Amino acid sequence: MLSDAQQYIFRSPTAAIFPGIGIAVICLAFNLFGDALRDALDPTKTSRKKP
């Protein structure tokens, strides 16, 4: 399967590179958003001082 895909990658590398870059950026954005959401909703990390 990989040998069949190589002919297409060498013929048109942009067809393989641009979608890969887009997928990587979206995964990074979801990862950062998920981390920020987890940190915002974590009750053990509050900015209020406990008495």
MMTF fields as JSON, N, C-alpha, C and O atoms, coordinates in Angstrom:
{
  "mmtfVersion": "1.0.0",
  "mmtfProducer": "UNKNOWN",
  "numBonds": 203,
  "numAtoms": 204,
  "numGroups": 51,
  "numChains": 1,
  "numModels": 1,
  "chainsPerModel": [1],
  "groupsPerChain": [51],
  "chainIdList": ["A"],
  "bondAtomList": [4, 2, 8, 6, 12, 10, 16, 14, 20, 18, 24, 22, 28, 26, 32, 30, 36, 34, 40, 38, 44, 42, 48, 46, 52, 50, 56, 54, 60, 58, 64, 62, 68, 66, 72, 70, 76, 74, 80, 78, 84, 82, 88, 86, 92, 90, 96, 94, 100, 98, 104, 102, 108, 106, 112, 110, 116, 114, 120, 118, 124, 122, 128, 126, 132, 130, 136, 134, 140, 138, 144, 142, 148, 146, 152, 150, 156, 154, 160, 158, 164, 162, 168, 166, 172, 170, 176, 174, 180, 178, 184, 182, 188, 186, 192, 190, 196, 194, 200, 198],
  "bondOrderList": [1, 1, 1, 1, 1, 1, 1, 1, 1, 1, 1, 1, 1, 1, 1, 1, 1, 1, 1, 1, 1, 1, 1, 1, 1, 1, 1, 1, 1, 1, 1, 1, 1, 1, 1, 1, 1, 1, 1, 1, 1, 1, 1, 1, 1, 1, 1, 1, 1, 1],
  "groupList": [{"groupName": "MET", "atomNameList": ["N", "CA", "C", "O"], "elementList": ["N", "C", "C", "O"], "formalChargeList": [0, 0, 0, 0], "bondAtomList": [1, 0, 2, 1, 3, 2], "bondOrderList": [1, 1, 2], "singleLetterCode": "M", "chemCompType": "L-PEPTIDE LINKING"}, {"groupName": "LEU", "atomNameList": ["N", "CA", "C", "O"], "elementList": ["N", "C", "C", "O"], "formalChargeList": [0, 0, 0, 0], "bondAtomList": [1, 0, 2, 1, 3, 2], "bondOrderList": [1, 1, 2], "singleLetterCode": "L", "chemCompType": "L-PEPTIDE LINKING"}, {"groupName": "SER", "atomNameList": ["N", "CA", "C", "O"], "elementList": ["N", "C", "C", "O"], "formalChargeList": [0, 0, 0, 0], "bondAtomList": [1, 0, 2, 1, 3, 2], "bondOrderList": [1, 1, 2], "singleLetterCode": "S", "chemCompType": "L-PEPTIDE LINKING"}, {"groupName": "ASP", "atomNameList": ["N", "CA", "C", "O"], "elementList": ["N", "C", "C", "O"], "formalChargeList": [0, 0, 0, 0], "bondAtomList": [1, 0, 2, 1, 3, 2], "bondOrderList": [1, 1, 2], "singleLetterCode": "D", "chemCompType": "L-PEPTIDE LINKING"}, {"groupName": "ALA", "atomNameList": ["N", "CA", "C", "O"], "elementList": ["N", "C", "C", "O"], "formalChargeList": [0, 0, 0, 0], "bondAtomList": [1, 0, 2, 1, 3, 2], "bondOrderList": [1, 1, 2], "singleLetterCode": "A", "chemCompType": "L-PEPTIDE LINKING"}, {"groupName": "GLN", "atomNameList": ["N", "CA", "C", "O"], "elementList": ["N", "C", "C", "O"], "formalChargeList": [0, 0, 0, 0], "bondAtomList": [1, 0, 2, 1, 3, 2], "bondOrderList": [1, 1, 2], "singleLetterCode": "Q", "chemCompType": "L-PEPTIDE LINKING"}, {"groupName": "TYR", "atomNameList": ["N", "CA", "C", "O"], "elementList": ["N", "C", "C", "O"], "formalChargeList": [0, 0, 0, 0], "bondAtomList": [1, 0, 2, 1, 3, 2], "bondOrderList": [1, 1, 2], "singleLetterCode": "Y", "chemCompType": "L-PEPTIDE LINKING"}, {"groupName": "ILE", "atomNameList": ["N", "CA", "C", "O"], "elementList": ["N", "C", "C", "O"], "formalChargeList": [0, 0, 0, 0], "bondAtomList": [1, 0, 2, 1, 3, 2], "bondOrderList": [1, 1, 2], "singleLetterCode": "I", "chemCompType": "L-PEPTIDE LINKING"}, {"groupName": "PHE", "atomNameList": ["N", "CA", "C", "O"], "elementList": ["N", "C", "C", "O"], "formalChargeList": [0, 0, 0, 0], "bondAtomList": [1, 0, 2, 1, 3, 2], "bondOrderList": [1, 1, 2], "singleLetterCode": "F", "chemCompType": "L-PEPTIDE LINKING"}, {"groupName": "ARG", "atomNameList": ["N", "CA", "C", "O"], "elementList": ["N", "C", "C", "O"], "formalChargeList": [0, 0, 0, 0], "bondAtomList": [1, 0, 2, 1, 3, 2], "bondOrderList": [1, 1, 2], "singleLetterCode": "R", "chemCompType": "L-PEPTIDE LINKING"}, {"groupName": "PRO", "atomNameList": ["N", "CA", "C", "O"], "elementList": ["N", "C", "C", "O"], "formalChargeList": [0, 0, 0, 0], "bondAtomList": [1, 0, 2, 1, 3, 2], "bondOrderList": [1, 1, 2], "singleLetterCode": "P", "chemCompType": "L-PEPTIDE LINKING"}, {"groupName": "THR", "atomNameList": ["N", "CA", "C", "O"], "elementList": ["N", "C", "C", "O"], "formalChargeList": [0, 0, 0, 0], "bondAtomList": [1, 0, 2, 1, 3, 2], "bondOrderList": [1, 1, 2], "singleLetterCode": "T", "chemCompType": "L-PEPTIDE LINKING"}, {"groupName": "GLY", "atomNameList": ["N", "CA", "C", "O"], "elementList": ["N", "C", "C", "O"], "formalChargeList": [0, 0, 0, 0], "bondAtomList": [1, 0, 2, 1, 3, 2], "bondOrderList": [1, 1, 2], "singleLetterCode": "G", "chemCompType": "PEPTIDE LINKING"}, {"groupName": "VAL", "atomNameList": ["N", "CA", "C", "O"], "elementList": ["N", "C", "C", "O"], "formalChargeList": [0, 0, 0, 0], "bondAtomList": [1, 0, 2, 1, 3, 2], "bondOrderList": [1, 1, 2], "singleLetterCode": "V", "chemCompType": "L-PEPTIDE LINKING"}, {"groupName": "CYS", "atomNameList": ["N", "CA", "C", "O"], "elementList": ["N", "C", "C", "O"], "formalChargeList": [0, 0, 0, 0], "bondAtomList": [1, 0, 2, 1, 3, 2], "bondOrderList": [1, 1, 2], "singleLetterCode": "C", "chemCompType": "L-PEPTIDE LINKING"}, {"groupName": "ASN", "atomNameList": ["N", "CA", "C", "O"], "elementList": ["N", "C", "C", "O"], "formalChargeList": [0, 0, 0, 0], "bondAtomList": [1, 0, 2, 1, 3, 2], "bondOrderList": [1, 1, 2], "singleLetterCode": "N", "chemCompType": "L-PEPTIDE LINKING"}, {"groupName": "LYS", "atomNameList": ["N", "CA", "C", "O"], "elementList": ["N", "C", "C", "O"], "formalChargeList": [0, 0, 0, 0], "bondAtomList": [1, 0, 2, 1, 3, 2], "bondOrderList": [1, 1, 2], "singleLetterCode": "K", "chemCompType": "L-PEPTIDE LINKING"}],
  "groupTypeList": [0, 1, 2, 3, 4, 5, 5, 6, 7, 8, 9, 2, 10, 11, 4, 4, 7, 8, 10, 12, 7, 12, 7, 4, 13, 7, 14, 1, 4, 8, 15, 1, 8, 12, 3, 4, 1, 9, 3, 4, 1, 3, 10, 11, 16, 11, 2, 9, 16, 16, 10],
  "groupIdList": [1, 2, 3, 4, 5, 6, 7, 8, 9, 10, 11, 12, 13, 14, 15, 16, 17, 18, 19, 20, 21, 22, 23, 24, 25, 26, 27, 28, 29, 30, 31, 32, 33, 34, 35, 36, 37, 38, 39, 40, 41, 42, 43, 44, 45, 46, 47, 48, 49, 50, 51],
  "secStructList": [7, 2, 2, 2, 2, 2, 2, 2, 2, 2, 2, 7, 2, 2, 2, 2, 2, 2, 2, 2, 2, 2, 2, 2, 2, 2, 2, 2, 2, 2, 2, 2, 2, 2, 2, 2, 2, 2, 2, 2, 2, 7, 6, 6, 1, 7, 1, 1, 7, 7, 7],
  "xCoordList": [0.827, 0.0, 0.875, 0.565, 1.96, 2.848, 3.537, 3.702, 3.939, 4.599, 3.632, 4.049, 2.356, 1.373, 1.185, 0.986, 1.245, 1.042, 2.244, 2.088, 3.438, 4.638, 4.594, 5.068, 4.043, 3.992, 3.144, 3.457, 2.093, 1.251, 1.919, 1.79, 2.623, 3.306, 4.42, 4.608, 5.161, 6.252, 5.725, 6.363, 4.566, 3.991, 3.432, 3.608, 2.776, 2.158, 2.346, 1.446, 3.5, 3.76, 2.831, 2.572, 2.333, 1.439, 0.122, -0.536, -0.263, -1.505, -1.364, -2.364, -0.14, 0.085, 0.503, 0.186, 1.198, 1.754, 0.694, 0.574, -0.076, -1.035, -2.126, -2.426, -2.729, -3.713, -3.08, -3.709, -1.856, -1.163, -0.903, -1.054, -0.515, -0.282, -1.591, -1.62, -2.66, -3.964, -4.42, -4.919, -4.252, -4.641, -3.801, -4.326, -2.496, -1.62, -2.013, -2.01, -2.348, -2.745, -4.058, -4.201, -5.006, -6.294, -6.115, -6.721, -5.287, -5.032, -4.37, -4.717, -3.422, -2.763, -3.758, -3.728, -4.634, -5.63, -6.576, -6.874, -7.058, -7.945, -7.225, -7.816, -5.946, -5.172, -5.013, -5.199, -4.675, -4.513, -5.843, -5.899, -6.921, -8.24, -8.667, -9.225, -8.407, -8.755, -7.986, -8.543, -6.692, -5.89, -6.393, -6.481, -6.72, -7.214, -8.558, -8.813, -9.413, -10.724, -10.581, -11.274, -9.695, -9.465, -8.923, -9.361, -7.985, -7.43, -8.475, -8.482, -9.36, -10.382, -11.44, -11.993, -11.723, -12.785, -12.274, -13.074, -10.977, -10.404, -10.673, -10.161, -11.458, -11.784, -10.6, -10.627, -9.586, -8.428, -7.508, -6.653, -7.662, -6.821, -7.663, -7.922, -8.084, -8.884, -7.985, -6.973, -8.366, -7.583, -7.988, -7.313, -9.09, -9.517, -8.674, -8.362, -8.313, -7.533, -8.475, -9.537, -8.083, -8.899, -8.535, -7.364, -9.52, -9.24, -8.473, -8.164],
  "yCoordList": [-1.183, 0.0, 1.253, 2.227, 1.233, 2.393, 2.621, 3.765, 1.547, 1.708, 2.287, 3.036, 1.953, 2.541, 4.028, 4.815, 4.414, 5.818, 6.673, 7.869, 6.092, 6.879, 7.508, 8.63, 6.818, 7.391, 8.66, 9.593, 8.705, 9.905, 11.026, 12.199, 10.669, 11.682, 12.34, 13.553, 11.562, 12.134, 12.925, 13.878, 12.531, 13.256, 14.608, 15.606, 14.642, 15.871, 15.956, 15.591, 16.431, 16.469, 17.418, 17.218, 18.44, 19.37, 18.709, 19.128, 17.684, 16.978, 16.19, 15.867, 15.883, 15.16, 16.096, 15.845, 17.153, 18.036, 18.976, 19.091, 19.648, 20.643, 20.047, 20.618, 18.929, 18.344, 17.898, 17.991, 17.421, 17.006, 18.179, 18.064, 19.305, 20.508, 20.984, 21.368, 20.956, 21.365, 20.478, 20.968, 19.193, 18.259, 18.485, 18.446, 18.722, 18.958, 20.236, 20.263, 21.283, 22.555, 22.398, 22.912, 21.691, 21.493, 20.647, 20.936, 19.606, 18.778, 19.588, 19.442, 20.442, 21.296, 22.266, 22.483, 22.845, 23.787, 23.095, 23.634, 21.897, 21.163, 20.771, 20.786, 20.419, 20.046, 21.248, 21.117, 22.402, 23.601, 24.038, 24.441, 23.961, 24.327, 23.38, 23.816, 22.088, 21.113, 21.337, 21.222, 21.661, 21.937, 23.19, 23.214, 24.219, 25.462, 25.232, 25.753, 24.463, 24.17, 23.339, 23.589, 22.359, 21.539, 22.393, 22.25, 23.272, 24.139, 25.115, 25.423, 25.605, 26.553, 25.886, 26.521, 24.616, 23.935, 23.096, 22.481, 23.059, 22.246, 22.915, 24.006, 22.293, 22.937, 23.002, 23.784, 22.213, 22.261, 23.435, 23.781, 24.046, 25.187, 26.452, 26.992, 26.918, 28.14, 29.318, 29.157, 30.474, 31.683, 32.267, 33.153, 31.77, 32.27, 31.643, 30.452, 32.46, 31.946, 31.293, 31.833, 30.155, 29.466, 29.989, 30.246, 30.147, 30.689, 29.708, 30.014],
  "zCoordList": [0.0, 0.0, 0.0, -0.686, 0.761, 0.813, -0.526, -0.951, -1.19, -2.491, -3.521, -4.404, -3.42, -4.33, -4.04, -4.965, -2.791, -2.422, -2.792, -3.039, -2.836, -3.124, -4.512, -4.692, -5.479, -6.823, -6.852, -7.591, -6.071, -6.028, -5.239, -5.59, -4.188, -3.383, -4.186, -4.096, -4.969, -5.76, -6.959, -7.405, -7.476, -8.608, -8.178, -8.877, -7.059, -6.572, -5.049, -4.292, -4.607, -3.158, -2.404, -1.218, -3.078, -2.381, -2.003, -1.05, -2.742, -2.417, -1.121, -0.48, -0.735, 0.511, 1.638, 2.801, 1.311, 2.343, 2.919, 4.139, 2.062, 2.555, 3.434, 4.483, 3.058, 3.985, 5.297, 6.351, 5.241, 6.463, 7.385, 8.601, 6.814, 7.612, 8.244, 9.413, 7.472, 7.993, 9.135, 10.148, 8.976, 10.039, 11.285, 12.398, 11.116, 12.268, 13.006, 14.237, 12.276, 12.898, 13.661, 14.77, 13.071, 13.741, 15.002, 16.034, 14.924, 16.115, 17.211, 18.383, 16.849, 17.829, 18.463, 19.675, 17.651, 18.18, 19.147, 20.213, 18.788, 19.689, 20.972, 22.052, 20.851, 22.03, 22.964, 24.174, 22.421, 23.243, 23.84, 25.001, 23.049, 23.556, 24.674, 25.681, 24.501, 25.529, 26.816, 27.907, 26.688, 27.879, 28.591, 29.819, 27.835, 28.44, 29.104, 30.19, 28.468, 29.047, 30.312, 31.299, 30.297, 31.485, 32.621, 33.762, 32.329, 33.368, 33.898, 35.09, 33.026, 33.456, 34.328, 35.225, 34.074, 34.808, 35.977, 36.682, 36.194, 37.273, 38.62, 38.871, 39.483, 40.762, 41.729, 42.679, 41.507, 42.421, 42.099, 42.914, 40.945, 40.56, 40.514, 39.438, 41.659, 41.698, 42.063, 42.745, 41.608, 41.922, 43.272, 43.798, 43.832, 45.142, 46.234, 46.197, 47.203, 48.318, 49.337, 49.648, 49.838, 50.839, 52.22, 52.498, 53.081, 54.428, 55.296, 56.447]
}
